[in-house]
Amino acid sequence: MRVHTTWGLRAIGAALSRPDAVTLDASDMELDGFVDDTRSEYRQRSVTRTEVGGSISLLAPACGDRYVGFVIYDESRGAEPVDIEIDGVVVATAIADANNRRERLFTLSESRRFEGGERVRLVAHGASGRYRIERVAFLTELPEATERPFEIRRLHVGAAEESASASSVEARITWTTTRDASCRVEYWGDGSNGRAIVEEDELGMNHRVVLRGLETDAAYRYRVVSTDIDGATTQSEVGTFSTRAAAAPAGSVRSAHVPLTVTHEGTPSYPSAPVTHGVPFPEGVLGASDHLRLCDPAGAEVTLQASTLGRWLDGSAKWALLDFHADTAAGQSAPYTLEYGADVRRGADESPLTVDESDDTLTIDAGPLTVVVDRSHFAPFSEIRVAGRALITGSRLVVTDVDGAVFTSTRVAVTTVEVEDRGPVRCAVRIEGRHADEHGVELFTSICRLHVYAGQPYVRLDHTFVCDASSETFIDIASMTLEIDTPESDTDGMHVFQTHDDARVVDGEEREGRCDGRFRVGGLDVVVPDFWQSYPKSFRALPGRVDLGICPSLDGVHYSEEGEDEHKLYFYLKHGRYRFREGVAKTHTVYLGADVPPLPLPTVQAPAEWYCDSGALGEMTPAGSGRFGVYEAKVAQALDGYRANREAGSEYGMLNYGDWWGERRWNWGNSEYDTAYGFFLQWARSGDPGWFAEAALAALHHRDVDVCHASADAGRVDGVYTHCIGHTGGYYPDGYRPGAITRASFSVSHTWVDGFLLHHFLTGDRRSMAVARRIADRYDADGTRNYDFTNCRSNGWHLILTMAMYHATRDRFYLNAGHLIVERTLERQTDDGGWRRMMVPGHCYHEPPRHTGNAGFMVGILLAGLKLYHQATGDAAVADAIVRGAEFLIDDMWVDDSDGFRYTSCPESSLCTDNFHRGIDGIGYAWRISGSEVCAEILPRATEMAIDRLSPSGKSISASLRHAPSVLRDVARLLDGRVD
């Protein structure tokens, strides 16, 4: 007998929900070699196989002529054959072999009469596979057989982008396929007989190909050919595109200005200090950064280097990075004026900054200072001169392993020497390479970014080391040192070793205290921000050389090997060695040269109204509006409390500084809920520079330490670790502490990039954008194959990071990932709006079968993601899903007499009143787009309680500051009687 298939939850649901259909849960049947799954978050009750040949069986009801069918989740790699037996006779075999993570209704093609008592048995005899079976059905009508379509959808050619060559351009082609497939793009010049082909390396459903080396101002034709895993093919129609550059938008404003406040908190005063800062602009206002002009407090034009970092979807400038020099007295602020608009032009630049590139060297002349980079080997720099005097005559990075082998950067050729930024104020060069021992064996990668400022006698070096090139989970080293050759050091001089946050060794003498990281040897200044905070650190002057201990030798240094400090602070500093998990990175900043200014350098602030009204940071209102005074006061106190918690807990150290500790009592938070993003938003709303400083620290830590940047297992690269002991896990065995997470994993449900993106746009830090892009590519390529999700925070956070990348880059690859996520999300929304699923222990406090339902905060995260998608697409079905989801939260979990929500749908779950984390962002948006009366009633009450429950703990304040700005804006509009 034949078996046919019905695909799609709606079609399956329609067949099984007919009044005359008889359906039975597999969980209620006789199980042999199967188990009732009560431990997963699968969308409904189901059973899974535990042994080959396992079966489920039942006695048929007396139901007359019926078609027998069953629903299986087709997820395993390979085939899952199921024999359908009736009274011991195999009548058909169904084979689940699509492996597409979708529900599949198999139905016998011929009906059979059931008098009652016939034994129906499903036998899973395949060698592998989970065989997740949901239900068995007896149907009066044969459901419609459906096939999985194999189509190419959403095909789009992006606008041509400038390439490194002025004579060629690039085009980006994006599309999706309805099956897991590999594709190739064939393209040719209009009228040409020759064809070029670009082929994908991997299977996927979200596709992107960049065509490089295209002629400018040319017409092209192309088509996409797609082959699925079974060898079936489909292809697109022939399309066309042009490489003619689109006209740049002029911008709607002719001439206007925004005030900028430059503040110098350092002492003493320093003339003409360099400033780098990103400024947002509303959509459509500014065409490009060419139309910017900066004036000092006296109204005189200041030399300005401006670049467009990000654009709105209409092509107008969204973010402009400003570089200039500011004259601001110590402890004072000065008003500058940024003029913008189509009629605004800068005067001619007068700058001493020049870059000379040859085959052998790259030389940057800043006026008083000259930096030379040697292309023949890898080193941060080969020479630095000030006023013709050689301050530095060589440099190298040296890594020593625990066996005493020495790996030196100058033994290998440099991998990259690239000028990333050049202009009248600042030049930035990226220099990358590795370190090798005397036998040519390599260890670790170093990335050096040199920033040289016009007219300044010093440079800034951002050095990032990456723990890579190992088949081992952990790599142990004895030390890593930046060695700097200098004629300024002619004898053994100072030796400072910061061993702990509050202890140091100076010239062999143990002392309490904290070294500020400022050192001078002769005429050479070496300044290391966050020196003591990022311990261990050292500085030593030797004859003809100074050594900066990035990871100084730990000989003779004792770190506690018991108690809380051991696993909290010193997990990587034991037994006289550094233990780094593969893929860990760390960035340190060093200023070198003469007369390095006091730190911190001046900061720039536009009015809070400007940041809020720009829309570039999302929807929010300024803190100074006076509407939510209690909230603003409590948030200001939370900053003090957050810092006090760090100090009280000594939350410092090279791998710790910038994160917060105490998640579930034992774990580092790994910036859960995106600490940097929430803090940047509060800085923009309030103008308090403390929030900016803390946001930057959080972004840098999370970007480097909590991300796996390299691995022998390619599947781990660019994964983000969830909260755990030691940030990356693996340092301690399971069960080391009750409730502690010792074996960290990667999960899109604990992954965010918004903070990295804002860090890039506000500071110009290219590494932050690169890491954000790699993370998003990981999840939006492989992570969208046959897309499905477990709980709502998985698709919620995935959608949030995906839409953030789309808005940051305008790359439709990310929008297409959003489409794939939303398609499945809408399909799985239950009739009550809540995406009900099986609830695991901790979400339901009853014995199986437990309640179905959800955790409120997870639905809230999903609503926040759907909001971003709806704002980008205007999809009416998504708007409806948001309103239904918000009303589900209220109907299912709101506790009216407490102004809070139950944690989950389980009636025994705890009451939660930290409502910023409970989905009220989605409730506010649902009210805004629908006028929902129930949402309008609950939103102000839930917000008032959320404000009352604000806490300075890392997890709580990160979650609150992420959602609160949008919520407060919606509440203000609600109270003012305004609705979209």
C-alpha positions, 0 to 999 in steps of 0.5 A: 500500500502506498503512503503519501505525505502532507506537509505544513502545520496548517494543513496537518492541523486542518486534517486532524482537527476535523470533527470526525477525526480520531487522534491520539497522542503517541505519549499515551500509547504503549511504548517499547523502545520509545520514551515519552519526551518530558524533558525538552521544549518541543512544541507538543507532547511526543515520543522519541526512540531509545533503541533500534526496532522500537515501536509504539502501538495502540488498539484501534477504536471502533470508528468504521472506514478510516485512513490511518496516519501519523505525524512525525518530526522529520529532523534526523540526518538520513532516513527514518523508515517506519513500518505500519503494522495492523494486526501484525501485518506490515501494510506499508512503510513510511520513510521520513528522509527530508531531514528538514525539521518539519512536521510530516503527516504520513497517511495510508492511501487506502482506507481500512475498516476498524471494528475496534480492538485491531492492533496498530503498531509503528515500528522504527527499524532504522539504524539511526534517528530520533523518530520523534512521533507526535500523534496517530490519526484515524481520518474519514477523508484522505488529506491532500498530498503535498510536496515540498516546493523547490524554489529560488525566492527573494532574488536581489542584486545590491547596488554596486559598491566601490572596490579597492580598485578604482577601475572595478566594482562589486555587486552583491546578490542575495536570495533564499531557497525553499530547500537546503541547497548549494548554488552557483551564479552565472553572469556575463556582460550584456552582449558577451558570449563568455560566462563567469561562475561563482559557486557556493562552498556550503549548503544553505537556504540563505544565500549571498554571493559577491561578484568582484572585478566587475567593469564600471558603468556596465550592464550584466546578465545573470542567473542562479542555479540551485541543487538540493541535497538529493541532486534536484535542480532549479534555476532562476530566470535570467536577470539584469543589473547595472554597475552604474553607481547610484547618485548619492542622496543630497539630503533634505537639509540645506544648512543646520547645526548640532551643538557638541560639548567637548569635555576634558576630565583629565589633568593637567590641561593638554593643548589640541588633544585628539578626539574621535566620536560618531554622531548619528543623523536622522534618516534623509537629512544628510547625504554624506559626511562631505557636508559637515563642518566643525567650528570651535567655541570662537566660531573658527573652523576646525580641521575635521576628518569625517567619514560615513560609517553607516547609512539609512535604507534610503542611502542617506548618512546615518552615522558620521565618524568625526576626528578633530583636535580639541583645546579644552582645559582640564576639568572643563567643557567647551561648546563646539558646533557641527554644521551639516547640510547640502550647502555645507562645505569644509575649507581646505585641509591643512595637515602635516599628516602624510602616508608613504607606501613602498614595497619595503616599508610604510611610513607615516609622517605626522609632523613632529612624529614619524612612524615606520612599519617594515613589510619584511617581517611582522612587528608593530613598528620598526621605528618611531622618531620625534623631531628627528630623534629616534625614540624607538628603533625596533619592536617585537612581540614575544610569546614563551610557552610553558616548556620555554620555547620562544615564539617571536613575531619578527621571525615571520613575514607580516600577513597584513599591512593595510591603511584603514583610515587616512585623512587630515587628522588621523591615520590608522594602519592594521598590521597582522601576523603570527609568532614563530619559534626557531624551528618555524612552529607558529603560535598565536596571532597578533593584530596591531592597529596603529593610530597616528594623529596629525601634529602629535608626538605619540601614537596609539597602539591597539594590540589584540592577541588571538589564541589560535592554531591548536588542536587542544581545548586549552593553550598554556603559555608562560608569558607574552611581551611587547619588546621595544628597542629604545636608545632612551634606556641605557641602564636597568631601571624600573620594574613594576609588576601589577599582580592583583588589582590592589597589589604590585611589586616595584623593583622587587618590593611588594606593595599595596596599591594600583599603578596608573600605567604611566611610565617614562624612560628618558624621553619615551612615554609608555602609557597603558590605560587600565593597567591595574584593572587588567592585571597581571601587567608589568613594565620593565626598563632594560639596557636599550629596551623596555618590555611591556608585559602583556602577560608577564611571567608569573614566576613567584606570584601566588594566586589563591587555589581555593575559595571563591576568588580562585574560580571567580578571578584566578581560573586562568592564572594557576601554577605559574602559567596562563591557561587560555581556551582556544579562540580567546582574544584580548585587546590592550591599548598602549600610547607610545612617544613623547608627551603623551597627554593625560588620560582619559582624552576629551569626550564628545557629547551631542544633546540627548534630544539629538540622539533620541530624535535621530532614530539611529539608536532606536526609539527613546526619549531624553532623560531630562524630559522630566516625565519619569523622574523616579526612573531617572534617579534610580538609574543614576543610582544604579550606575554607582551601584554597578561600579560599587559591586565591581569594586566590592567583588574585585571584578578585575583582571585581564579576562574579567574586566568589563564583565559582571559576576554573579549570574546564578551565584557562580557564573560570569554574566558574559554581558547577558542581555547585552550590557554594552547596548543598554549602557550606550542607550542610557548614555545617549538618553542622559548624557552621563559619560559614566555610562559610555565608559562602562558600555565601552568596557563591556563591549570590548570584554564581550567582543574579545573574551566571550567569543570563540575567534578560532578553533580547530573545529570550524563549527565553533568559530564565531560562537558566543559563550553563554554565562559560565565560570571562566567566561568560556567554561571548561576550567572545572569539572561538572558539579564543581559548585551546585548550580554553577555552569562549568561546561559553556556552550554556544546558543543563539538564545544568548547572542547579541551584537547590538552593543558591538555595532554601537561601539563601532558607530560611536568610536570607529572601532573596526574590530567591533563591526567585524566581530558582529558581522562574523557572529551574524553570518554564523547564525544567519547562514548555517543557523537558518538551514531548515529553520526551527526553534525550541523556546521563544528566546531562541528565535527572538534573540536571533531575530534581534541580532539579525535585524540589527545587522540588516539596519547596520549594513543594509545587506539583504542577506540579513533581511532574508534571514529574518524572513526565514525566522519569521516564516517559521515563527508565524507558522508555529504561533498557537491559536491563543497567540502564545507559541505554546510548547512543552514546559521543562522542569523549572518552567513547570513544577508538576509531574509529567505530563506538565503544562504547556505554555511558555515563559513570559520573558521568552515571549517578550524577547520574541515580541521585541524581535518581531517588532524590529522586523515589522518596523522594517517590513510592515508585514501585517501578519507580523503585526497581528502576531505581535498583538496576539502574543502581547495579549497572550502574555496578559491573559496567561501570566498577568497577576492583577493584584500584584502588577506583575507576571507569573514567571511561566504559564504554570500556575505554580510558577513564581511572581515576577515584577521586574517587568522591563524583562517580562515583555512589556516592550512588546505590550507597548508596541502592540498597543501602539499598532492596534490600540489594544485596550487590554495592553493600554490598561496594563502597560502603565501599571507594569511600567511603574512596578518595573521602575520600583524593582530596578536593581544595579546587579549586572543581569538586572540592569542590562535587561532593564536598560535594553528595554526601558527606553522604548517602553517609557516612550510608549507610556508617555505617548499613551498618557498623552493620548497618542497612538500610531 
